[in-house]
Amino acid sequence: MKHLTGSLAATASLDSEQDKNELVAEINRVIKPSRAATVDNVYLGVLDAASNRVNAQGGCFGLAELARLAGLIVDVPVLIGHKKQELPIGRVFKAEVIERDGAPWLRAYFYWHREQTGADELKAGIDAGVYRECSLGFLYAQPECGICGLDMRNCRHRVHEPVRVGNREVRAFYFYRKIQRVLEVSLVYRGAVDGTAVSTLAHPNAHGEADPFWRQNAAIIFDPSQLTVAPGELLIEPLYRGVWLRLDSSGAQMPNGEEFDHPAAAEAAAKIAERKAVVICQAIAMRGSSRLPVRSLLRSSNRARARLVAFDILRLDGHDLAHLSLHERRRSLQELVEQVDGLELAPLQRCSLGELATHPERHGSADGARIISITASGCTVTEFRRKTHLRVMIKPESLDEHRHSLVAQLRDGETLKLELPDPALDLTTPLVWIEPVPGDSQRWRMIDSACGDRDSDPAEVLTKLPPRTRHRFVLLLDTNGNAWLHLRLSGTERLFKIALLRLPLLQLGRRFWSAAIEASPAAIPQGVRVLDRGVVEQYYECPESGATLTLTGETLRDRYVFSRTKLSGHRAFLFSRSASAAPLPSLAEE
């Protein structure tokens, strides 16, 4: 396979001083100079040589490749301006992948001798900020397209070319894959990636202060095309409905700080305490191979079996790992899981933007997937859910002395406001799951606790509260090209499925076959996206002729009609613009 040559420039910035004696000992262990290095006869420098930012050539490194570079860059020469015909001015003796400002970076430590020619001038130039950028020279075998995942030399995408992925536009880029060798790292006048610096001081990683339960605060989507991320690496974790736990020497704690006193969790915590580890996992309620509701783990009697799935590790053997990249932490976690019975490792897979938008069913679990987007600006997480169950936040305030409310966000971006029937219901759980009551669009019910803090009654019924604006519409488009017009009117709802709707042709007078559907969000298929939304100004329904309505949205801003007809002997409608100018009855706002 043909080798490719890459050059990525960066700058490096450091935060705190590292013990120089340990670094000098590492020089003698790795490089083994004939004259031993000491604190007095060498200068130490640090280069943040590569990150996962898309560079000026359109390439970037994934976390796995940054980790591979950390092994390959040790014992390579440090040059000035990629001048390979001249002798090096230093040599790399240590490297690691660190996380700084929310982004992973390849940090390389190098040294040069104080007695070599120009040693003091080089240090002075770095300290003065004159030399502040570096460039990495390496060989790699494959540029993997960040859109489709194919070799970019053979796929249809071109670097920096705008590409439509789902409902958003991104610029094509590629990942450096199958890295073979690091040739050198150079101090240069200008690199391909901005934002960091070079220093002569050696520094350790800052102590990790990341929220251990950051995954539970993810944004929720019901269509992968709704994912809005900058170009970068996408990692996929399976989505489970379980109790998030922090396992350490003190036991198992839930996100609210309460102890999770399940025997399986206590046993696993005792085992990992021997390695001075801190592990983040989920407890999933099981009966045989079937999953049970989360609340069955929280009962004091007849408690379900807990399956423990590990997602992350923060400490191991007393060392802080929170500053490392997710891939680095997962390698340490895998080593630990292999030694602990009853603890299993959650799958983690890489995915391209195009693959996620076109084949979301291939990723995650039956419940959905957790999509982790890693870019140079940080790490974000989004939950893609396949089912109609909704996770809702309980509002802390009350409607009045006897009423409390919930607010849920639906697939179309609208919000659903619900009233709790029992003011005495324990509302200390911040998150709950709800689902629509079959055959009643006005009623939803709580089915489980989303994080396992409290046991909720699955029969509790929630009643929809009236929104401030009573008469609204949303027009959705499914993956088959059919449109769904959802009308929210005073005390009722209407849902129409419009076959193969084309808005430009509708405005020109074309008529489209349609059918009335039971007005429930559960009737709307998965994978829809919003075409238009707005206000229903007027609505009139006649049992004999059909319905006429006036809509004010971004695209639909006219009077429209559903004319009754028959299709293959069944009742149907023809949807079109209305040619009539006769006034309609006004809709009263309450």
C-alpha positions as CSV (number, residue, x, y, z in Angstrom):
1,M,0.0,0.0,0.0
2,K,1.3,3.4,-0.9
3,H,2.6,5.5,2.0
4,L,1.4,9.0,2.4
5,T,3.4,11.8,4.1
6,G,1.6,14.1,6.5
7,S,2.7,17.3,8.2
8,L,0.6,18.7,11.0
9,A,1.6,21.9,12.8
10,A,0.5,23.0,16.3
11,T,1.5,25.1,19.2
12,A,1.8,24.1,22.8
13,S,0.8,25.7,26.1
14,L,1.5,24.3,29.6
15,D,0.0,25.0,33.0
16,S,2.1,23.6,35.9
17,E,5.7,22.4,36.6
18,Q,6.7,18.7,36.5
19,D,9.5,17.3,38.6
20,K,12.6,17.6,36.4
21,N,14.5,14.8,38.1
22,E,11.9,12.3,36.9
23,L,12.1,13.5,33.3
24,V,15.9,13.4,33.3
25,A,15.7,9.8,34.6
26,E,13.4,9.0,31.7
27,I,16.0,10.4,29.2
28,N,18.6,8.0,30.6
29,R,16.2,5.1,30.6
30,V,14.9,5.6,27.0
31,I,17.7,7.3,25.1
32,K,20.6,5.8,27.0
33,P,23.1,8.6,26.1
34,S,26.8,7.7,26.6
35,R,27.1,10.7,28.9
36,A,24.3,10.5,31.4
37,A,21.8,13.4,31.4
38,T,21.4,15.4,34.5
39,V,19.3,18.4,35.6
40,D,22.4,20.6,35.2
41,N,23.6,19.5,31.7
42,V,20.3,19.4,29.7
43,Y,17.4,21.7,28.8
44,L,13.9,20.3,28.8
45,G,11.2,21.2,26.4
46,V,7.6,20.3,25.7
47,L,5.7,20.2,22.4
48,D,1.9,19.8,22.0
49,A,2.5,18.4,18.5
50,A,-1.0,17.2,17.3
51,S,-4.7,17.3,18.2
52,N,-7.9,16.1,16.7
53,R,-8.6,19.5,15.0
54,V,-9.1,19.5,11.3
55,N,-6.0,21.1,9.8
56,A,-5.4,23.3,6.8
57,Q,-4.9,20.2,4.6
58,G,-8.3,18.9,5.7
59,G,-6.9,16.0,7.8
60,C,-7.2,15.2,11.5
61,F,-6.3,12.5,14.0
62,G,-8.7,10.3,15.8
63,L,-8.1,9.4,19.4
64,A,-6.6,6.0,18.5
65,E,-4.2,7.5,16.1
66,L,-3.1,10.1,18.7
67,A,-2.4,7.2,21.1
68,R,-0.4,5.4,18.4
69,L,1.6,8.6,17.7
70,A,2.5,8.8,21.4
71,G,4.3,5.5,21.0
72,L,5.9,6.2,17.6
73,I,7.2,9.7,18.4
74,V,9.6,8.6,21.2
75,D,13.3,8.7,20.2
76,V,12.6,10.8,17.0
77,P,14.8,13.9,16.3
78,V,13.7,17.5,16.8
79,L,14.6,19.7,13.8
80,I,14.3,23.3,12.8
81,G,12.0,24.0,9.9
82,H,12.0,20.4,8.6
83,K,15.6,20.8,7.4
84,K,16.5,17.1,7.2
85,Q,19.9,17.8,5.7
86,E,21.0,19.5,9.0
87,L,21.6,17.8,12.4
88,P,18.8,17.7,14.9
89,I,18.8,20.2,17.8
90,G,17.0,17.8,20.3
91,R,15.3,14.4,20.7
92,V,11.9,13.3,22.0
93,F,12.1,10.9,25.0
94,K,8.5,10.8,26.3
95,A,5.0,11.3,24.9
96,E,1.4,11.0,26.1
97,V,-2.1,11.9,25.1
98,I,-3.6,14.5,27.4
99,E,-6.8,16.4,27.5
100,R,-6.6,20.2,27.6
101,D,-9.5,22.6,27.3
102,G,-11.7,19.7,26.5
103,A,-9.7,18.5,23.5
104,P,-7.1,15.7,23.2
105,W,-3.5,16.6,22.4
106,L,-0.3,14.6,21.7
107,R,2.2,16.0,24.2
108,A,5.9,15.2,23.4
109,Y,8.8,15.9,25.9
110,F,12.2,16.6,24.3
111,Y,15.7,17.6,25.5
112,W,18.9,19.2,24.2
113,H,22.3,19.5,25.8
114,R,23.4,22.7,27.3
115,E,26.9,22.5,25.7
116,Q,25.8,22.0,22.1
117,T,26.1,24.9,19.7
118,G,23.2,27.5,20.1
119,A,21.7,25.7,23.1
120,D,21.2,28.9,25.1
121,E,20.0,30.8,22.1
122,L,17.4,28.1,21.4
123,K,16.1,28.3,25.0
124,A,16.0,32.1,24.9
125,G,14.0,32.0,21.7
126,I,11.4,29.6,23.1
127,D,11.2,31.5,26.4
128,A,10.7,34.8,24.5
129,G,7.9,33.3,22.4
130,V,9.8,33.6,19.2
131,Y,9.7,29.8,18.6
132,R,6.2,28.9,19.5
133,E,4.9,26.4,16.9
134,C,5.8,22.9,15.9
135,S,5.1,20.6,13.0
136,L,4.9,16.8,13.0
137,G,6.3,14.8,10.0
138,F,4.9,11.2,9.7
139,L,4.0,8.4,7.2
140,Y,0.4,7.0,7.0
141,A,-1.3,4.6,4.6
142,Q,-4.9,5.7,4.4
143,P,-6.9,9.0,4.4
144,E,-10.3,7.9,5.7
145,C,-13.1,10.1,4.6
146,G,-14.9,11.6,7.7
147,I,-18.2,11.6,5.8
148,C,-18.5,8.1,4.3
149,G,-15.6,6.3,6.0
150,L,-14.0,5.2,2.7
151,D,-10.5,5.9,1.4
152,M,-10.8,9.5,0.4
153,R,-8.6,8.8,-2.7
154,N,-11.4,6.6,-4.0
155,C,-14.6,8.1,-2.6
156,R,-16.7,10.8,-4.2
157,H,-15.9,13.5,-1.5
158,R,-13.2,16.1,-1.9
159,V,-11.3,17.9,0.9
160,H,-13.1,21.1,2.1
161,E,-16.0,20.5,-0.3
162,P,-19.4,21.4,1.2
163,V,-21.4,18.2,1.8
164,R,-25.0,17.8,2.8
165,V,-25.4,15.2,5.7
166,G,-28.9,14.8,6.9
167,N,-30.3,18.3,7.3
168,R,-27.0,20.1,7.8
169,E,-24.0,21.0,5.7
170,V,-20.4,20.2,6.7
171,R,-17.1,20.4,4.8
172,A,-15.4,17.1,3.8
173,F,-12.4,16.1,5.8
174,Y,-10.4,12.9,6.4
175,F,-8.7,11.0,9.3
176,Y,-5.1,9.9,9.2
177,R,-5.4,6.1,9.4
178,K,-2.8,3.3,9.5
179,I,0.1,5.6,10.7
180,Q,3.3,3.8,10.0
181,R,6.1,6.0,11.3
182,V,7.0,9.4,12.8
183,L,9.9,10.9,10.9
184,E,10.6,14.0,12.9
185,V,9.1,17.0,14.7
186,S,10.2,20.5,13.9
187,L,10.0,24.0,15.3
188,V,8.5,26.0,12.5
189,Y,7.4,29.6,11.8
190,R,3.8,28.8,11.1
191,G,1.8,25.6,11.5
192,A,-1.4,24.2,10.1
193,V,-3.3,24.3,13.4
194,D,-3.4,27.4,15.7
195,G,-3.9,28.0,19.4
196,T,-1.1,26.5,21.4
197,A,2.7,27.1,22.2
198,V,6.1,25.6,22.8
199,S,7.8,25.8,26.3
200,T,11.1,24.9,27.9
201,L,9.4,24.0,31.2
202,A,8.1,20.5,31.8
203,H,4.7,20.2,33.3
204,P,2.4,17.5,34.6
205,N,-1.2,17.1,33.7
206,A,-3.7,19.0,35.8
207,H,-5.8,16.9,38.1
208,G,-8.9,15.8,36.4
209,E,-12.1,17.6,37.6
210,A,-14.5,16.3,35.0
211,D,-18.1,15.4,36.0
212,P,-18.0,11.6,36.3
213,F,-21.7,11.3,35.2
214,W,-21.4,13.7,32.2
215,R,-23.2,11.2,30.0
216,Q,-26.5,11.4,31.9
217,N,-26.9,15.0,31.0
218,A,-27.0,14.4,27.2
219,A,-29.3,16.2,24.8
220,I,-31.9,13.8,23.3
221,I,-32.8,13.4,19.6
222,F,-35.1,11.0,17.9
223,D,-33.6,11.3,14.4
224,P,-29.8,11.1,13.8
225,S,-30.1,13.8,11.1
226,Q,-30.9,16.2,13.9
227,L,-27.3,15.8,15.2
228,T,-25.4,19.1,14.9
229,V,-21.7,18.6,15.5
230,A,-18.5,20.1,14.1
231,P,-16.4,17.8,11.9
232,G,-14.5,15.4,14.1
233,E,-14.6,11.9,15.5
234,L,-17.8,10.2,16.4
235,L,-17.9,7.4,18.9
236,I,-21.0,5.3,19.6
237,E,-22.0,3.7,22.9
238,P,-25.1,1.6,23.5
239,L,-27.9,3.3,25.3
240,Y,-29.2,1.4,28.3
241,R,-31.9,2.3,30.8
242,G,-30.1,1.8,34.1
243,V,-28.8,3.3,37.2
244,W,-25.6,5.4,36.8
245,L,-23.0,4.4,39.5
246,R,-19.6,5.5,40.7
247,L,-17.7,2.5,42.1
248,D,-14.7,3.1,44.4
249,S,-13.3,2.1,47.7
250,S,-16.3,3.6,49.6
251,G,-18.8,1.6,47.7
252,A,-21.4,2.5,44.9
253,Q,-22.9,5.9,44.7
254,M,-25.7,7.2,42.5
255,P,-25.6,10.7,40.8
256,N,-27.6,12.2,43.7
257,G,-24.9,11.1,46.2
258,E,-27.0,8.3,47.8
259,E,-25.6,4.9,48.3
260,F,-26.7,2.1,46.0
261,D,-26.8,-0.9,48.3
262,H,-27.1,-3.7,45.8
263,P,-25.0,-6.8,46.6
264,A,-23.6,-7.0,43.1
265,A,-22.4,-3.4,43.1
266,A,-20.9,-3.8,46.6
267,E,-18.9,-6.9,45.5
268,A,-17.6,-5.1,42.4
269,A,-16.6,-2.0,44.4
270,A,-14.7,-4.1,46.8
271,K,-12.7,-5.8,44.0
272,I,-11.8,-2.6,42.2
273,A,-10.8,-1.0,45.5
274,E,-7.8,-3.4,45.5
275,R,-6.5,-1.5,42.4
276,K,-7.4,1.9,43.9
277,A,-9.7,2.5,41.0
278,V,-12.7,4.7,40.3
279,V,-15.1,3.3,37.7
280,I,-18.3,4.7,36.2
281,C,-20.8,2.1,35.2
282,Q,-24.5,1.4,34.9
283,A,-26.6,-1.2,36.8
284,I,-29.2,-2.8,34.5
285,A,-32.1,-4.8,36.0
286,M,-32.3,-8.3,34.6
287,R,-34.4,-11.5,34.9
288,G,-32.6,-14.2,32.9
289,S,-31.8,-12.5,29.6
290,S,-34.7,-10.0,29.8
291,R,-34.4,-6.5,31.1
292,L,-36.7,-5.1,33.8
293,P,-37.7,-1.6,34.8
294,V,-35.1,0.4,36.7
295,R,-37.3,0.6,39.8
296,S,-36.9,-3.2,40.3
297,L,-33.3,-2.5,41.3
298,L,-34.3,-0.1,44.1
299,R,-36.8,-2.3,46.0
300,S,-35.7,-3.5,49.4
301,S,-37.5,-6.8,48.8
302,N,-37.6,-9.0,45.7
303,R,-34.8,-7.0,44.2
304,A,-33.8,-7.8,40.6
305,R,-30.4,-9.1,39.5
306,A,-28.0,-6.3,38.5
307,R,-25.9,-6.5,35.3
308,L,-23.0,-4.1,35.7
309,V,-21.7,-2.4,32.5
310,A,-18.5,-0.2,32.8
311,F,-18.3,2.9,30.7
312,D,-15.4,4.9,32.1
313,I,-12.5,4.9,34.6
314,L,-11.2,8.0,36.5
315,R,-8.4,6.5,38.6
316,L,-6.3,3.4,38.6
317,D,-3.5,2.3,41.0
318,G,-3.8,5.7,42.6
319,H,-3.1,7.6,39.4
320,D,-5.5,10.2,38.0
321,L,-6.8,9.3,34.5
322,A,-9.4,12.0,34.1
323,H,-7.0,14.1,32.0
324,L,-6.5,11.3,29.4
325,S,-8.4,10.8,26.2
326,L,-11.5,8.5,26.2
327,H,-9.6,5.9,24.2
328,E,-6.7,5.9,26.7
329,R,-9.1,5.5,29.6
330,R,-10.9,2.7,27.9
331,R,-7.7,0.7,27.5
332,S,-7.1,1.0,31.2
333,L,-10.7,0.1,31.9
334,Q,-10.5,-3.0,29.7
335,E,-7.5,-4.2,31.6
336,L,-9.3,-3.7,34.9
337,V,-12.6,-5.3,33.7
338,E,-10.7,-8.5,32.7
339,Q,-9.7,-8.9,36.4
340,V,-13.1,-8.2,38.0
341,D,-15.8,-10.9,37.8
342,G,-19.4,-9.5,37.4
343,L,-18.2,-6.3,35.6
344,E,-18.4,-6.1,31.8
345,L,-17.1,-3.5,29.3
346,A,-19.6,-1.4,27.3
347,P,-19.0,-1.6,23.6
348,L,-17.5,1.5,21.9
349,Q,-17.3,1.9,18.1
350,R,-16.2,4.5,15.7
351,C,-18.7,5.9,13.2
352,S,-18.8,8.4,10.3
353,L,-21.3,11.2,9.9
354,G,-22.7,9.7,6.7
355,E,-23.1,6.3,8.1
356,L,-24.9,7.6,11.2
357,A,-27.3,9.6,9.2
358,T,-28.2,6.8,6.7
359,H,-28.0,3.7,8.8
360,P,-28.7,4.6,12.5
361,E,-30.3,1.2,13.1
362,R,-26.8,-0.4,12.9
363,H,-25.5,1.3,16.1
364,G,-26.2,1.1,19.8
365,S,-28.8,-1.0,21.5
366,A,-32.6,-1.6,21.1
367,D,-33.2,1.5,23.1
368,G,-30.8,3.7,21.0
369,A,-27.2,5.0,21.1
370,R,-25.1,7.5,22.9
371,I,-23.2,9.6,20.3
372,I,-20.0,11.1,21.6
373,S,-18.6,13.9,19.4
374,I,-14.9,14.7,20.0
375,T,-13.6,17.8,18.4
376,A,-10.8,20.3,19.1
377,S,-13.3,22.5,20.9
378,G,-14.3,19.7,23.3
379,C,-16.5,16.7,23.8
380,T,-20.3,16.6,23.5
381,V,-22.7,13.7,24.0
382,T,-26.1,13.2,22.4
383,E,-28.6,10.4,23.0
384,F,-30.4,9.0,20.0
385,R,-33.6,7.2,21.2
386,R,-35.5,4.8,19.0
387,K,-38.7,4.4,21.2
388,T,-41.7,6.7,21.9
389,H,-40.8,6.9,25.6
390,L,-39.8,10.4,26.6
391,R,-37.5,11.5,29.3
392,V,-38.8,14.6,31.0
393,M,-37.5,17.0,33.7
394,I,-39.6,17.6,36.7
395,K,-39.9,21.4,37.3
396,P,-39.2,22.4,40.8
397,E,-41.9,25.1,40.9
398,S,-45.6,24.4,41.3
399,L,-48.5,25.7,39.2
400,D,-50.4,26.5,42.3
401,E,-50.8,25.0,45.8
402,H,-52.2,21.7,44.6
403,R,-50.7,21.3,41.1
404,H,-47.3,20.4,39.8
405,S,-46.1,20.2,36.2
406,L,-43.6,18.4,33.9
407,V,-42.2,19.6,30.6
408,A,-41.2,17.2,27.9
409,Q,-39.7,17.9,24.5
410,L,-41.2,16.0,21.6
411,R,-39.7,14.7,18.3
412,D,-40.8,17.8,16.4
413,G,-39.2,20.2,18.7
414,E,-42.4,21.2,20.4
415,T,-42.9,21.0,24.2
416,L,-45.5,19.0,26.0
417,K,-46.7,20.4,29.4
418,L,-48.2,17.9,31.8
419,E,-49.9,18.1,35.1
420,L,-49.2,15.7,37.9
421,P,-52.4,14.3,39.4
422,D,-51.2,13.9,43.0
423,P,-49.5,16.8,44.7
424,A,-48.3,14.4,47.4
425,L,-46.3,12.4,44.8
426,D,-42.6,12.3,45.7
427,L,-40.9,14.6,43.1
428,T,-37.3,14.3,44.3
429,T,-36.4,12.3,41.2
430,P,-35.1,14.9,38.6
431,L,-35.8,12.7,35.6
432,V,-38.7,10.3,34.8
433,W,-39.9,8.4,31.7
434,I,-43.4,8.9,30.3
435,E,-45.3,7.3,27.4
436,P,-48.6,8.1,25.7
437,V,-51.8,6.4,26.9
438,P,-53.1,4.4,23.9
439,G,-56.1,5.9,22.3
440,D,-56.0,9.2,24.3
441,S,-53.7,12.0,23.0
442,Q,-54.4,14.1,26.2
443,R,-53.0,11.6,28.7
444,W,-49.6,10.3,29.3
445,R,-48.3,8.0,32.1
446,M,-45.1,7.7,34.1
447,I,-43.4,4.3,33.5
448,D,-40.1,4.5,35.3
449,S,-37.4,6.5,36.9
450,A,-34.7,7.5,34.5
451,C,-31.8,7.5,36.9
452,G,-33.1,5.2,39.6
453,D,-33.3,7.7,42.5
454,R,-36.9,6.7,43.5
455,D,-39.5,4.1,42.8
456,S,-42.3,5.6,40.6
457,D,-45.8,4.1,40.1
458,P,-46.2,2.9,36.5
459,A,-49.9,3.6,36.7
460,E,-49.6,7.3,37.5
461,V,-51.5,9.2,34.7
462,L,-50.5,12.7,33.6
463,T,-52.9,15.1,32.0
464,K,-51.8,17.5,29.3
465,L,-52.1,21.1,30.2
466,P,-53.3,23.7,27.7
467,P,-50.4,25.6,26.0
468,R,-50.4,29.4,25.9
469,T,-51.0,29.4,22.2
470,R,-53.8,26.9,21.6
471,H,-53.7,26.6,17.8
472,R,-50.4,25.6,16.2
473,F,-49.2,23.3,13.5
474,V,-46.1,21.4,12.6
475,L,-45.3,19.9,9.2
476,L,-43.0,16.8,9.3
477,L,-41.3,14.8,6.5
478,D,-40.6,11.1,7.0
479,T,-37.9,9.0,5.4
480,N,-40.4,7.8,2.7
481,G,-41.1,11.3,1.4
482,N,-44.5,11.5,3.1
483,A,-45.6,14.6,5.0
484,W,-47.4,14.6,8.4
485,L,-49.5,17.8,9.2
486,H,-50.1,17.9,13.0
487,L,-52.7,20.5,14.1
488,R,-53.1,21.4,17.7
489,L,-56.5,23.1,18.1
490,S,-58.7,24.1,21.1
491,G,-59.3,20.9,23.1
492,T,-58.4,18.6,20.1
493,E,-55.8,17.6,17.6
494,R,-55.8,16.6,14.0
495,L,-53.1,14.6,12.2
496,F,-53.1,14.2,8.4
497,K,-50.6,12.0,6.4
498,I,-50.0,13.6,2.9
499,A,-48.5,11.3,0.3
500,L,-45.3,12.5,-1.4
501,L,-45.9,16.2,-0.7
502,R,-43.8,18.6,-2.7
503,L,-44.2,22.2,-1.4
504,P,-43.3,24.0,-4.6
505,L,-45.9,22.0,-6.5
506,L,-48.5,22.6,-3.8
507,Q,-48.0,26.3,-4.2
508,L,-48.6,25.9,-7.9
509,G,-52.0,24.2,-7.4
510,R,-51.1,20.5,-7.4
511,R,-53.3,18.2,-5.2
512,F,-51.9,15.4,-3.1
513,W,-53.6,12.3,-1.7
514,S,-53.9,12.4,2.1
515,A,-55.6,10.5,5.0
516,A,-56.7,11.4,8.5
517,I,-54.7,9.6,11.2
518,E,-55.3,9.2,14.9
519,A,-53.9,12.4,16.4
520,S,-51.2,11.1,18.7
521,P,-47.5,11.7,18.7
522,A,-47.1,7.9,18.9
523,A,-48.6,7.6,15.4
524,I,-45.8,9.7,13.8
525,P,-43.1,7.4,12.6
526,Q,-39.4,7.6,13.7
527,G,-36.9,9.5,11.6
528,V,-39.0,12.6,10.8
529,R,-37.7,16.1,10.3
530,V,-39.4,19.4,10.5
531,L,-40.4,21.1,7.2
532,D,-42.5,23.9,8.6
533,R,-44.2,25.1,11.8
534,G,-46.4,28.0,12.7
535,V,-49.9,29.1,13.7
536,V,-53.3,27.8,12.7
537,E,-55.2,31.1,12.1
538,Q,-58.5,29.6,11.0
539,Y,-59.9,26.1,10.9
540,Y,-63.3,24.8,9.7
541,E,-64.3,21.2,9.4
542,C,-67.4,19.9,7.5
543,P,-68.3,16.1,7.8
544,E,-69.5,16.1,4.1
545,S,-66.9,18.2,2.3
546,G,-63.7,18.0,4.5
547,A,-61.7,20.7,6.2
548,T,-60.5,24.2,5.3
549,L,-57.7,26.0,7.2
550,T,-55.5,29.0,7.1
551,L,-51.9,28.5,8.1
552,T,-49.1,31.0,8.9
553,G,-45.7,29.4,8.9
554,E,-42.4,30.0,7.2
555,T,-43.5,28.2,4.0
556,L,-47.2,27.5,4.4
557,R,-48.7,31.0,4.4
558,D,-52.1,30.6,2.7
559,R,-55.5,28.9,2.9
560,Y,-55.6,25.2,2.3
561,V,-58.3,22.5,1.9
562,F,-58.7,18.8,2.6
563,S,-61.4,17.7,0.1
564,R,-63.1,14.4,0.8
565,T,-62.8,11.8,-1.9
566,K,-62.3,8.0,-2.2
567,L,-59.2,6.0,-3.0
568,S,-59.8,2.3,-3.9
569,G,-63.1,2.4,-2.2
570,H,-61.7,3.9,1.0
571,R,-62.3,7.4,2.4
572,A,-59.4,9.8,1.6
573,F,-58.7,13.5,1.1
574,L,-57.1,15.7,-1.6
575,F,-54.8,18.3,0.0
576,S,-54.3,21.6,-2.0
577,R,-54.4,25.3,-1.8
578,S,-57.9,26.8,-1.6
579,A,-59.1,29.0,-4.4
580,S,-62.0,30.3,-2.3
581,A,-61.9,33.7,-0.7
582,A,-64.9,33.2,1.6
583,P,-64.1,34.1,5.2
584,L,-63.8,31.3,7.7
585,P,-64.9,31.2,11.4
586,S,-62.2,32.6,13.6
587,L,-60.5,30.4,16.3
588,A,-61.0,31.8,19.7
589,E,-58.0,31.8,22.0
590,E,-58.6,30.9,25.6
